[in-house]
Amino acid sequence: MWNFSQFIASKDKDFWGWFLLIFGSVFFVGFFYAAILSKFLPPSDNALISAIQTDRYYCFLVPLTLPILLVAVYFHWLSMKFFKHA
């Protein structure tokens, strides 16, 4: 049987799950706009959007980060194998 504390813990997990899902989605859409989509739109009069359109940092950040990410994932996997079989 479920008691009240388990019900509250279940609702708390649902809240944080939805919060992280929505936050990650908004962050992804914002980054996608800043890195890729804004370069194809016509120039804007808004100072913030104009600064995003002329920025050259974020459009190179992800492609240059991917090789390092692959190395980090490999070393994480390798260290877990060493820990598991030691």
CNS distance restraints for C-alpha pairs under 8 A (distance, minus, plus):
assign (resid   2 and name CA) (resid   6 and name CA) 6.21 0.50 0.50
assign (resid   2 and name CA) (resid   7 and name CA) 6.84 0.50 0.50
assign (resid   3 and name CA) (resid   7 and name CA) 6.45 0.50 0.50
assign (resid   4 and name CA) (resid   8 and name CA) 6.28 0.50 0.50
assign (resid   5 and name CA) (resid   9 and name CA) 6.10 0.50 0.50
assign (resid   6 and name CA) (resid  10 and name CA) 6.03 0.50 0.50
assign (resid   7 and name CA) (resid  11 and name CA) 6.26 0.50 0.50
assign (resid   8 and name CA) (resid  12 and name CA) 6.09 0.50 0.50
assign (resid   9 and name CA) (resid  13 and name CA) 6.22 0.50 0.50
assign (resid  10 and name CA) (resid  14 and name CA) 6.29 0.50 0.50
assign (resid  11 and name CA) (resid  15 and name CA) 6.19 0.50 0.50
assign (resid  12 and name CA) (resid  16 and name CA) 6.27 0.50 0.50
assign (resid  13 and name CA) (resid  17 and name CA) 5.95 0.50 0.50
assign (resid  14 and name CA) (resid  18 and name CA) 6.16 0.50 0.50
assign (resid  15 and name CA) (resid  19 and name CA) 5.98 0.50 0.50
assign (resid  16 and name CA) (resid  20 and name CA) 6.00 0.50 0.50
assign (resid  17 and name CA) (resid  21 and name CA) 6.16 0.50 0.50
assign (resid  18 and name CA) (resid  22 and name CA) 6.06 0.50 0.50
assign (resid  19 and name CA) (resid  23 and name CA) 5.98 0.50 0.50
assign (resid  20 and name CA) (resid  24 and name CA) 5.92 0.50 0.50
assign (resid  21 and name CA) (resid  25 and name CA) 6.17 0.50 0.50
assign (resid  22 and name CA) (resid  26 and name CA) 6.15 0.50 0.50
assign (resid  23 and name CA) (resid  27 and name CA) 6.08 0.50 0.50
assign (resid  24 and name CA) (resid  28 and name CA) 6.05 0.50 0.50
assign (resid  25 and name CA) (resid  29 and name CA) 6.19 0.50 0.50
assign (resid  26 and name CA) (resid  30 and name CA) 6.08 0.50 0.50
assign (resid  27 and name CA) (resid  31 and name CA) 6.07 0.50 0.50
assign (resid  28 and name CA) (resid  32 and name CA) 5.96 0.50 0.50
assign (resid  29 and name CA) (resid  33 and name CA) 6.13 0.50 0.50
assign (resid  30 and name CA) (resid  34 and name CA) 6.19 0.50 0.50
assign (resid  31 and name CA) (resid  35 and name CA) 5.86 0.50 0.50
assign (resid  32 and name CA) (resid  36 and name CA) 5.64 0.50 0.50
assign (resid  32 and name CA) (resid  37 and name CA) 6.48 0.50 0.50
assign (resid  33 and name CA) (resid  37 and name CA) 4.59 0.50 0.50
assign (resid  33 and name CA) (resid  38 and name CA) 5.51 0.50 0.50
assign (resid  34 and name CA) (resid  38 and name CA) 5.68 0.50 0.50
assign (resid  34 and name CA) (resid  39 and name CA) 7.98 0.50 0.50
assign (resid  34 and name CA) (resid  52 and name CA) 5.87 0.50 0.50
assign (resid  34 and name CA) (resid  53 and name CA) 7.13 0.50 0.50
assign (resid  34 and name CA) (resid  58 and name CA) 7.22 0.50 0.50
assign (resid  34 and name CA) (resid  59 and name CA) 7.79 0.50 0.50
assign (resid  35 and name CA) (resid  39 and name CA) 7.54 0.50 0.50
assign (resid  35 and name CA) (resid  58 and name CA) 5.34 0.50 0.50
assign (resid  35 and name CA) (resid  59 and name CA) 4.47 0.50 0.50
assign (resid  36 and name CA) (resid  40 and name CA) 7.48 0.50 0.50
assign (resid  36 and name CA) (resid  59 and name CA) 6.56 0.50 0.50
assign (resid  37 and name CA) (resid  41 and name CA) 6.91 0.50 0.50
assign (resid  38 and name CA) (resid  52 and name CA) 7.09 0.50 0.50
assign (resid  38 and name CA) (resid  53 and name CA) 5.28 0.50 0.50
assign (resid  39 and name CA) (resid  53 and name CA) 5.53 0.50 0.50
assign (resid  39 and name CA) (resid  54 and name CA) 7.73 0.50 0.50
assign (resid  43 and name CA) (resid  50 and name CA) 6.60 0.50 0.50
assign (resid  43 and name CA) (resid  53 and name CA) 7.53 0.50 0.50
assign (resid  44 and name CA) (resid  49 and name CA) 6.44 0.50 0.50
assign (resid  44 and name CA) (resid  50 and name CA) 5.55 0.50 0.50
assign (resid  45 and name CA) (resid  49 and name CA) 7.84 0.50 0.50
assign (resid  45 and name CA) (resid  50 and name CA) 6.80 0.50 0.50
assign (resid  46 and name CA) (resid  50 and name CA) 5.97 0.50 0.50
assign (resid  47 and name CA) (resid  51 and name CA) 6.10 0.50 0.50
assign (resid  48 and name CA) (resid  52 and name CA) 6.32 0.50 0.50
assign (resid  49 and name CA) (resid  53 and name CA) 6.14 0.50 0.50
assign (resid  50 and name CA) (resid  54 and name CA) 6.27 0.50 0.50
assign (resid  51 and name CA) (resid  55 and name CA) 6.08 0.50 0.50
assign (resid  56 and name CA) (resid  60 and name CA) 6.95 0.50 0.50
assign (resid  57 and name CA) (resid  61 and name CA) 6.20 0.50 0.50
assign (resid  58 and name CA) (resid  62 and name CA) 7.07 0.50 0.50
assign (resid  59 and name CA) (resid  63 and name CA) 7.88 0.50 0.50
assign (resid  60 and name CA) (resid  64 and name CA) 6.21 0.50 0.50
assign (resid  61 and name CA) (resid  65 and name CA) 6.04 0.50 0.50
assign (resid  62 and name CA) (resid  66 and name CA) 6.22 0.50 0.50
assign (resid  63 and name CA) (resid  67 and name CA) 7.92 0.50 0.50
assign (resid  64 and name CA) (resid  68 and name CA) 7.75 0.50 0.50
assign (resid  65 and name CA) (resid  69 and name CA) 6.18 0.50 0.50
assign (resid  66 and name CA) (resid  70 and name CA) 6.25 0.50 0.50
assign (resid  67 and name CA) (resid  71 and name CA) 6.41 0.50 0.50
assign (resid  68 and name CA) (resid  72 and name CA) 6.15 0.50 0.50
assign (resid  69 and name CA) (resid  73 and name CA) 6.11 0.50 0.50
assign (resid  70 and name CA) (resid  74 and name CA) 6.16 0.50 0.50
assign (resid  71 and name CA) (resid  75 and name CA) 6.24 0.50 0.50
assign (resid  72 and name CA) (resid  76 and name CA) 6.11 0.50 0.50
assign (resid  73 and name CA) (resid  77 and name CA) 6.17 0.50 0.50
assign (resid  74 and name CA) (resid  78 and name CA) 6.12 0.50 0.50
assign (resid  75 and name CA) (resid  79 and name CA) 6.02 0.50 0.50
assign (resid  76 and name CA) (resid  80 and name CA) 6.23 0.50 0.50
assign (resid  77 and name CA) (resid  81 and name CA) 6.30 0.50 0.50
assign (resid  78 and name CA) (resid  82 and name CA) 6.28 0.50 0.50
assign (resid  79 and name CA) (resid  83 and name CA) 6.10 0.50 0.50
assign (resid  80 and name CA) (resid  84 and name CA) 5.97 0.50 0.50
assign (resid  81 and name CA) (resid  85 and name CA) 6.08 0.50 0.50
assign (resid  82 and name CA) (resid  86 and name CA) 5.72 0.50 0.50
